[in-house]
């Protein structure tokens, strides 16, 4: 449960920093966007690092949420406190959507796709490595 709360906090903070450090362009002009990235390289690099760390943290929470939901549907035992804690990711994304809907949607899509890819149901069937 503490791990889930830590991952939610890391994902929220990284998402907030990524949204605040990305250049805001309305209307969006590709040349101005690239120019802003080239003239502020540290800010751009930190925004990309926060995006990467944040979507990995959120993907781990989403993976726990999906695994718990599938195990509940299959009537297997689940850790209810951990599953309910992982539901807190919804509030995190709600807050990010209030800041910037486009970047938060991009952040959400990457997190969900990577979280779904990393779902693992073979805990009891893992083979030992022969190394």
Residue, then its C-alpha position, 0 to 999 in steps of 0.5 A: x500500500x505504501x508503494x502504491x501511494x509513493x508511486x501515485x505521489x511520484x507520478x503526480x509530481x512528475x506530471x505537474x512538473x512536466x506540464x509546467x515545464x513544457x512550452x505553452x503555445x496557443x495556437x500551436x505553431x511547430x516552429x515556435x515549439x521547436x525554437x522554445x525547446x532549442x533555446x531552453x534545453x535544460x528545461x526541455x530535458x527536465x520536462x522529458x525526464x519527468x514525463x518518462x519517470x511519471x508515466x512509468x510510476x503511473x503505469x505501475x499503479x495502473x498495472x496493479x489496478x488492472x490486475x486486481x480488477x481481473x483477479x476480482x472478476x476471476x474470483x481470485x484473492x486480491x489485496x483489497x487495500x492495495x487495489x483501493x489505493x491504486x484507485x487513487x490514480x484517478x484523482x491524480x489524473x483529474x488534477x493533471x487534466x485541470x492544468x493542461x488537458x492535452x499534455x495530461x491526455x498524452x501522459x494518461x495514454x502512455x501510462x495506460x498503454x504501458x500499464x496494460x502491456x506490463x500486466x502479468x498473471x503468471x505469478x504461480x507459473x514462472x520458470x526458474x532461470x537456469x543461470 
